[in-house]
Amino acid sequence: MSDAPLHLVPVRSRQVEDFVWTWHRHHPPPVRQIFAVGRSS
């Protein structure tokens, strides 16, 4: 396992919808999400 710190970043709703559509088309995009975070390397 890496000892590199984990960096969390805010993610816009549109980016989340695009990510879900691209990688998880079998799932519907989130509806009325309050917030989203992503991992930055």
PDB file of N, CA, C, O and CB in Angstrom:
ATOM      1  N   MET A   1       0.839  -1.180   0.000  1.00  0.00           N
ATOM      2  CA  MET A   1       0.000   0.000   0.000  1.00  0.00           C
ATOM      3  C   MET A   1       0.883   1.242   0.000  1.00  0.00           C
ATOM      4  O   MET A   1       1.975   1.237   0.569  1.00  0.00           O
ATOM      5  CB  MET A   1      -0.954  -0.001   1.215  1.00  0.00           C
ATOM      6  N   SER A   2       0.414   2.282  -0.628  1.00  0.00           N
ATOM      7  CA  SER A   2       1.173   3.518  -0.741  1.00  0.00           C
ATOM      8  C   SER A   2       1.021   4.373   0.510  1.00  0.00           C
ATOM      9  O   SER A   2      -0.023   4.371   1.162  1.00  0.00           O
ATOM     10  CB  SER A   2       0.729   4.303  -1.970  1.00  0.00           C
ATOM     11  N   ASP A   3       2.078   5.098   0.827  1.00  0.00           N
ATOM     12  CA  ASP A   3       2.033   6.032   1.957  1.00  0.00           C
ATOM     13  C   ASP A   3       1.674   7.439   1.502  1.00  0.00           C
ATOM     14  O   ASP A   3       1.681   8.373   2.304  1.00  0.00           O
ATOM     15  CB  ASP A   3       3.376   6.049   2.687  1.00  0.00           C
ATOM     16  N   ALA A   4       1.363   7.594   0.222  1.00  0.00           N
ATOM     17  CA  ALA A   4       1.000   8.908  -0.306  1.00  0.00           C
ATOM     18  C   ALA A   4      -0.305   9.380   0.331  1.00  0.00           C
ATOM     19  O   ALA A   4      -1.229   8.587   0.511  1.00  0.00           O
ATOM     20  CB  ALA A   4       0.866   8.863  -1.849  1.00  0.00           C
ATOM     21  N   PRO A   5      -0.383  10.670   0.674  1.00  0.00           N
ATOM     22  CA  PRO A   5      -1.617  11.179   1.278  1.00  0.00           C
ATOM     23  C   PRO A   5      -2.773  11.173   0.279  1.00  0.00           C
ATOM     24  O   PRO A   5      -2.572  11.304  -0.928  1.00  0.00           O
ATOM     25  CB  PRO A   5      -1.400  12.597   1.815  1.00  0.00           C
ATOM     26  N   LEU A   6      -3.945  11.024   0.792  1.00  0.00           N
ATOM     27  CA  LEU A   6      -5.154  11.043  -0.023  1.00  0.00           C
ATOM     28  C   LEU A   6      -5.659  12.477  -0.098  1.00  0.00           C
ATOM     29  O   LEU A   6      -5.886  13.109   0.934  1.00  0.00           O
ATOM     30  CB  LEU A   6      -6.248  10.092   0.558  1.00  0.00           C
ATOM     31  N   HIS A   7      -5.836  12.996  -1.310  1.00  0.00           N
ATOM     32  CA  HIS A   7      -6.318  14.363  -1.507  1.00  0.00           C
ATOM     33  C   HIS A   7      -7.740  14.297  -2.055  1.00  0.00           C
ATOM     34  O   HIS A   7      -7.973  13.741  -3.129  1.00  0.00           O
ATOM     35  CB  HIS A   7      -5.378  15.166  -2.474  1.00  0.00           C
ATOM     36  N   LEU A   8      -8.679  14.859  -1.320  1.00  0.00           N
ATOM     37  CA  LEU A   8     -10.060  14.906  -1.765  1.00  0.00           C
ATOM     38  C   LEU A   8     -10.335  16.272  -2.384  1.00  0.00           C
ATOM     39  O   LEU A   8      -9.887  17.301  -1.879  1.00  0.00           O
ATOM     40  CB  LEU A   8     -11.032  14.622  -0.592  1.00  0.00           C
ATOM     41  N   VAL A   9     -11.073  16.260  -3.473  1.00  0.00           N
ATOM     42  CA  VAL A   9     -11.385  17.508  -4.173  1.00  0.00           C
ATOM     43  C   VAL A   9     -12.875  17.572  -4.451  1.00  0.00           C
ATOM     44  O   VAL A   9     -13.499  16.531  -4.658  1.00  0.00           O
ATOM     45  CB  VAL A   9     -10.582  17.625  -5.493  1.00  0.00           C
ATOM     46  N   PRO A  10     -13.468  18.762  -4.461  1.00  0.00           N
ATOM     47  CA  PRO A  10     -14.886  18.880  -4.800  1.00  0.00           C
ATOM     48  C   PRO A  10     -15.094  18.560  -6.280  1.00  0.00           C
ATOM     49  O   PRO A  10     -14.234  18.844  -7.114  1.00  0.00           O
ATOM     50  CB  PRO A  10     -15.414  20.302  -4.472  1.00  0.00           C
ATOM     51  N   VAL A  11     -16.241  17.967  -6.592  1.00  0.00           N
ATOM     52  CA  VAL A  11     -16.559  17.599  -7.965  1.00  0.00           C
ATOM     53  C   VAL A  11     -17.934  18.167  -8.305  1.00  0.00           C
ATOM     54  O   VAL A  11     -18.876  18.015  -7.527  1.00  0.00           O
ATOM     55  CB  VAL A  11     -16.525  16.046  -8.161  1.00  0.00           C
ATOM     56  N   ARG A  12     -18.055  18.804  -9.434  1.00  0.00           N
ATOM     57  CA  ARG A  12     -19.331  19.389  -9.863  1.00  0.00           C
ATOM     58  C   ARG A  12     -20.311  18.295 -10.266  1.00  0.00           C
ATOM     59  O   ARG A  12     -19.914  17.221 -10.720  1.00  0.00           O
ATOM     60  CB  ARG A  12     -19.116  20.368 -11.038  1.00  0.00           C
ATOM     61  N   SER A  13     -21.585  18.584 -10.094  1.00  0.00           N
ATOM     62  CA  SER A  13     -22.642  17.618 -10.400  1.00  0.00           C
ATOM     63  C   SER A  13     -22.548  17.112 -11.835  1.00  0.00           C
ATOM     64  O   SER A  13     -22.740  15.924 -12.092  1.00  0.00           O
ATOM     65  CB  SER A  13     -24.010  18.244 -10.163  1.00  0.00           C
ATOM     66  N   ARG A  14     -22.257  18.004 -12.756  1.00  0.00           N
ATOM     67  CA  ARG A  14     -22.165  17.602 -14.168  1.00  0.00           C
ATOM     68  C   ARG A  14     -21.028  16.608 -14.394  1.00  0.00           C
ATOM     69  O   ARG A  14     -21.166  15.671 -15.180  1.00  0.00           O
ATOM     70  CB  ARG A  14     -21.962  18.835 -15.061  1.00  0.00           C
ATOM     71  N   GLN A  15     -19.909  16.811 -13.706  1.00  0.00           N
ATOM     72  CA  GLN A  15     -18.788  15.887 -13.822  1.00  0.00           C
ATOM     73  C   GLN A  15     -19.161  14.511 -13.289  1.00  0.00           C
ATOM     74  O   GLN A  15     -18.767  13.491 -13.855  1.00  0.00           O
ATOM     75  CB  GLN A  15     -17.569  16.429 -13.076  1.00  0.00           C
ATOM     76  N   VAL A  16     -19.923  14.483 -12.197  1.00  0.00           N
ATOM     77  CA  VAL A  16     -20.369  13.211 -11.630  1.00  0.00           C
ATOM     78  C   VAL A  16     -21.280  12.495 -12.619  1.00  0.00           C
ATOM     79  O   VAL A  16     -21.127  11.296 -12.855  1.00  0.00           O
ATOM     80  CB  VAL A  16     -21.100  13.435 -10.284  1.00  0.00           C
ATOM     81  N   GLU A  17     -22.222  13.224 -13.194  1.00  0.00           N
ATOM     82  CA  GLU A  17     -23.133  12.616 -14.172  1.00  0.00           C
ATOM     83  C   GLU A  17     -22.357  12.061 -15.357  1.00  0.00           C
ATOM     84  O   GLU A  17     -22.648  10.956 -15.815  1.00  0.00           O
ATOM     85  CB  GLU A  17     -24.175  13.642 -14.657  1.00  0.00           C
ATOM     86  N   ASP A  18     -21.376  12.801 -15.863  1.00  0.00           N
ATOM     87  CA  ASP A  18     -20.566  12.335 -16.986  1.00  0.00           C
ATOM     88  C   ASP A  18     -19.766  11.091 -16.618  1.00  0.00           C
ATOM     89  O   ASP A  18     -19.659  10.162 -17.420  1.00  0.00           O
ATOM     90  CB  ASP A  18     -19.625  13.441 -17.452  1.00  0.00           C
ATOM     91  N   PHE A  19     -19.205  11.067 -15.414  1.00  0.00           N
ATOM     92  CA  PHE A  19     -18.426   9.917 -14.964  1.00  0.00           C
ATOM     93  C   PHE A  19     -19.300   8.674 -14.883  1.00  0.00           C
ATOM     94  O   PHE A  19     -18.921   7.606 -15.364  1.00  0.00           O
ATOM     95  CB  PHE A  19     -17.783  10.202 -13.602  1.00  0.00           C
ATOM     96  N   VAL A  20     -20.477   8.820 -14.269  1.00  0.00           N
ATOM     97  CA  VAL A  20     -21.391   7.681 -14.147  1.00  0.00           C
ATOM     98  C   VAL A  20     -21.807   7.204 -15.525  1.00  0.00           C
ATOM     99  O   VAL A  20     -21.851   5.997 -15.764  1.00  0.00           O
ATOM    100  CB  VAL A  20     -22.633   8.056 -13.311  1.00  0.00           C
ATOM    101  N   TRP A  21     -22.109   8.103 -16.425  1.00  0.00           N
ATOM    102  CA  TRP A  21     -22.514   7.720 -17.781  1.00  0.00           C
ATOM    103  C   TRP A  21     -21.392   6.971 -18.501  1.00  0.00           C
ATOM    104  O   TRP A  21     -21.647   5.989 -19.198  1.00  0.00           O
ATOM    105  CB  TRP A  21     -22.920   8.963 -18.589  1.00  0.00           C
ATOM    106  N   THR A  22     -20.151   7.433 -18.332  1.00  0.00           N
ATOM    107  CA  THR A  22     -19.015   6.822 -19.019  1.00  0.00           C
ATOM    108  C   THR A  22     -18.644   5.459 -18.450  1.00  0.00           C
ATOM    109  O   THR A  22     -18.409   4.516 -19.205  1.00  0.00           O
ATOM    110  CB  THR A  22     -17.821   7.738 -18.947  1.00  0.00           C
ATOM    111  N   TRP A  23     -18.591   5.348 -17.129  1.00  0.00           N
ATOM    112  CA  TRP A  23     -18.058   4.138 -16.505  1.00  0.00           C
ATOM    113  C   TRP A  23     -19.116   3.207 -15.926  1.00  0.00           C
ATOM    114  O   TRP A  23     -18.831   2.029 -15.707  1.00  0.00           O
ATOM    115  CB  TRP A  23     -17.113   4.519 -15.428  1.00  0.00           C
ATOM    116  N   HIS A  24     -20.325   3.694 -15.672  1.00  0.00           N
ATOM    117  CA  HIS A  24     -21.348   2.880 -15.006  1.00  0.00           C
ATOM    118  C   HIS A  24     -22.702   3.082 -15.679  1.00  0.00           C
ATOM    119  O   HIS A  24     -23.687   3.421 -15.023  1.00  0.00           O
ATOM    120  CB  HIS A  24     -21.439   3.235 -13.500  1.00  0.00           C
ATOM    121  N   ARG A  25     -22.742   2.874 -16.984  1.00  0.00           N
ATOM    122  CA  ARG A  25     -23.982   3.123 -17.729  1.00  0.00           C
ATOM    123  C   ARG A  25     -25.160   2.293 -17.240  1.00  0.00           C
ATOM    124  O   ARG A  25     -26.315   2.651 -17.470  1.00  0.00           O
ATOM    125  CB  ARG A  25     -23.760   2.848 -19.187  1.00  0.00           C
ATOM    126  N   HIS A  26     -24.870   1.193 -16.571  1.00  0.00           N
ATOM    127  CA  HIS A  26     -25.940   0.338 -16.063  1.00  0.00           C
ATOM    128  C   HIS A  26     -26.602   0.925 -14.807  1.00  0.00           C
ATOM    129  O   HIS A  26     -27.598   0.387 -14.324  1.00  0.00           O
ATOM    130  CB  HIS A  26     -25.392  -1.051 -15.758  1.00  0.00           C
ATOM    131  N   HIS A  27     -26.049   2.025 -14.281  1.00  0.00           N
ATOM    132  CA  HIS A  27     -26.631   2.722 -13.131  1.00  0.00           C
ATOM    133  C   HIS A  27     -27.141   4.086 -13.575  1.00  0.00           C
ATOM    134  O   HIS A  27     -26.525   4.726 -14.427  1.00  0.00           O
ATOM    135  CB  HIS A  27     -25.591   2.872 -11.981  1.00  0.00           C
ATOM    136  N   PRO A  28     -28.244   4.536 -13.016  1.00  0.00           N
ATOM    137  CA  PRO A  28     -28.700   5.896 -13.344  1.00  0.00           C
ATOM    138  C   PRO A  28     -27.800   6.922 -12.645  1.00  0.00           C
ATOM    139  O   PRO A  28     -27.209   6.615 -11.610  1.00  0.00           O
ATOM    140  CB  PRO A  28     -30.194   6.101 -12.923  1.00  0.00           C
ATOM    141  N   PRO A  29     -27.691   8.129 -13.197  1.00  0.00           N
ATOM    142  CA  PRO A  29     -26.886   9.161 -12.518  1.00  0.00           C
ATOM    143  C   PRO A  29     -27.555   9.572 -11.205  1.00  0.00           C
ATOM    144  O   PRO A  29     -28.761   9.386 -11.041  1.00  0.00           O
ATOM    145  CB  PRO A  29     -26.694  10.405 -13.438  1.00  0.00           C
ATOM    146  N   PRO A  30     -26.786  10.124 -10.279  1.00  0.00           N
ATOM    147  CA  PRO A  30     -27.355  10.560  -9.007  1.00  0.00           C
ATOM    148  C   PRO A  30     -28.425  11.633  -9.211  1.00  0.00           C
ATOM    149  O   PRO A  30     -28.322  12.472 -10.105  1.00  0.00           O
ATOM    150  CB  PRO A  30     -26.253  11.088  -8.089  1.00  0.00           C
ATOM    151  N   VAL A  31     -29.439  11.586  -8.373  1.00  0.00           N
ATOM    152  CA  VAL A  31     -30.516  12.559  -8.448  1.00  0.00           C
ATOM    153  C   VAL A  31     -30.468  13.418  -7.191  1.00  0.00           C
ATOM    154  O   VAL A  31     -30.401  12.905  -6.073  1.00  0.00           O
ATOM    155  CB  VAL A  31     -31.904  11.860  -8.604  1.00  0.00           C
ATOM    156  N   ARG A  32     -30.503  14.718  -7.390  1.00  0.00           N
ATOM    157  CA  ARG A  32     -30.510  15.681  -6.277  1.00  0.00           C
ATOM    158  C   ARG A  32     -29.385  15.427  -5.288  1.00  0.00           C
ATOM    159  O   ARG A  32     -29.617  15.365  -4.080  1.00  0.00           O
ATOM    160  CB  ARG A  32     -31.843  15.631  -5.550  1.00  0.00           C
ATOM    161  N   GLN A  33     -28.186  15.282  -5.786  1.00  0.00           N
ATOM    162  CA  GLN A  33     -27.061  15.062  -4.881  1.00  0.00           C
ATOM    163  C   GLN A  33     -26.752  16.337  -4.115  1.00  0.00           C
ATOM    164  O   GLN A  33     -26.972  17.438  -4.620  1.00  0.00           O
ATOM    165  CB  GLN A  33     -25.818  14.586  -5.656  1.00  0.00           C
ATOM    166  N   ILE A  34     -26.253  16.194  -2.920  1.00  0.00           N
ATOM    167  CA  ILE A  34     -25.915  17.339  -2.084  1.00  0.00           C
ATOM    168  C   ILE A  34     -24.468  17.753  -2.327  1.00  0.00           C
ATOM    169  O   ILE A  34     -24.184  18.943  -2.467  1.00  0.00           O
ATOM    170  CB  ILE A  34     -26.142  17.013  -0.592  1.00  0.00           C
ATOM    171  N   PHE A  35     -23.558  16.802  -2.380  1.00  0.00           N
ATOM    172  CA  PHE A  35     -22.167  17.093  -2.659  1.00  0.00           C
ATOM    173  C   PHE A  35     -21.502  15.859  -3.241  1.00  0.00           C
ATOM    174  O   PHE A  35     -22.027  14.750  -3.147  1.00  0.00           O
ATOM    175  CB  PHE A  35     -21.438  17.562  -1.389  1.00  0.00           C
ATOM    176  N   ALA A  36     -20.351  16.065  -3.838  1.00  0.00           N
ATOM    177  CA  ALA A  36     -19.556  14.966  -4.353  1.00  0.00           C
ATOM    178  C   ALA A  36     -18.090  15.281  -4.123  1.00  0.00           C
ATOM    179  O   ALA A  36     -17.680  16.441  -4.184  1.00  0.00           O
ATOM    180  CB  ALA A  36     -19.845  14.716  -5.854  1.00  0.00           C
ATOM    181  N   VAL A  37     -17.304  14.253  -3.861  1.00  0.00           N
ATOM    182  CA  VAL A  37     -15.870  14.414  -3.703  1.00  0.00           C
ATOM    183  C   VAL A  37     -15.165  13.429  -4.620  1.00  0.00           C
ATOM    184  O   VAL A  37     -15.697  12.369  -4.948  1.00  0.00           O
ATOM    185  CB  VAL A  37     -15.442  14.206  -2.228  1.00  0.00           C
ATOM    186  N   GLY A  38     -13.986  13.790  -5.018  1.00  0.00           N
ATOM    187  CA  GLY A  38     -13.173  12.925  -5.846  1.00  0.00           C
ATOM    188  C   GLY A  38     -11.777  12.817  -5.251  1.00  0.00           C
ATOM    189  O   GLY A  38     -11.396  13.593  -4.374  1.00  0.00           O
ATOM    190  N   ARG A  39     -11.028  11.847  -5.742  1.00  0.00           N
ATOM    191  CA  ARG A  39      -9.653  11.635  -5.293  1.00  0.00           C
ATOM    192  C   ARG A  39      -8.706  12.219  -6.319  1.00  0.00           C
ATOM    193  O   ARG A  39      -8.852  11.977  -7.517  1.00  0.00           O
ATOM    194  CB  ARG A  39      -9.359  10.130  -5.067  1.00  0.00           C
ATOM    195  N   SER A  40      -7.749  12.975  -5.858  1.00  0.00           N
ATOM    196  CA  SER A  40      -6.742  13.568  -6.733  1.00  0.00           C
ATOM    197  C   SER A  40      -5.395  12.921  -6.404  1.00  0.00           C
ATOM    198  O   SER A  40      -5.050  12.751  -5.234  1.00  0.00           O
ATOM    199  CB  SER A  40      -6.683  15.134  -6.564  1.00  0.00           C
ATOM    200  N   SER A  41      -4.642  12.565  -7.440  1.00  0.00           N
ATOM    201  CA  SER A  41      -3.338  11.940  -7.175  1.00  0.00           C
ATOM    202  C   SER A  41      -2.213  12.939  -7.233  1.00  0.00           C
ATOM    203  O   SER A  41      -1.054  12.576  -7.034  1.00  0.00           O
ATOM    204  CB  SER A  41      -3.073  10.825  -8.161  1.00  0.00           C
TER     205      SER A  41
END
